[in-house]
Amino acid sequence: GMTETPLVLVLAQRPGPATGLPTRTEQADLEFALRAGHGEFPRAIFSPGTVEECFHLTRRAFELAERYQSPIFVLTDQFLADSYRSVEAFDIESLDEVIPGADPDSVETPYLRHRITESGVSPRLLPGASRSLVVTDSDEHTEDGHLTEDLDERVRQVDKRLRKAGGLTAEVVPPIAEGDENPDILLVSWGSTKGSALEAARGLRDRGVTVRTLHFPQVWPLVPELFIEELEAAKRVVCVEGNALGQFAGLVRREAGFEITESVRRYDGLPVTPEYILERIE
């Protein structure tokens, strides 16, 4: 936020409020992850649906956090966090190292930690790693990091930070669509409901229903151009999620202007299963 510090937060959701059902699962913290923290600043939220997605999206979260100096959330749940599954070994050797901080030789002098830039990203030197003095402050600050109550400077810094949202939006992981074109039913999922939605789609297909799935491995930022045609092409759109209020369906309505009128919601502490979905779709 204010200090523009790279941060990755992994939130494995469970039923609340308070202690709730501490050993059960839910997907009810989406709005919390969207709004946590006072004030306005960019963020991204990943919602992996498999062990493989957990690995690759967490890796991506560290890359984006470092690149845009913003908090990045990895939103899982108790069910996924407690799961053990066999997967193909990850090719770790092929991954580039995430190097914290900027190269001191590439930074313009005099060094300004919160320099106004077109992208909104200011050069971040690590304290003690160069001859430059690194100054920042959790109050609003000037470009050189000292606190200020100058109102014009406040506006410039807010606008600078918010410009980073453009970069985060440009790097959004698109939703994954599978199945029949122009389907009778489109099952929308995010997070750990992915596998159950795919299996439920196979069950519906066995009944002679044309069906397609649309899984969101990233739920923020939402870019309507990446998925609105999928929603509009289906006769029925059903959002599958593990909460009582339909938080993701509400987010889609707010950001894309498309109202998902049907949903399968589970909030009794158990994971969404294919059978649970099929029982609730006529």
Protein Blocks (a to p, Z undefined) as FASTA:
>chain_A
ZZopacdddddddddehjlpmkbccdfklmmmmmgogdjddddddddfbfklmmmmmmmm
mmmmmmnopacdddddfklmmpccddddddfklpccddehjdfklpccdddfklccfkop
acdddehiambdcdddfbdcdfkopacfbfklmmmmmmmmmmmmmmmmmmpccdddedje
hifbdcddehjllmmmmmmmmmmmmnopacdddddfbfbdcdfklmmmmmmmpmbdcddd
ddfkommlmmmmmmnopacfbdcddfehpacdfklmmmmpZZ
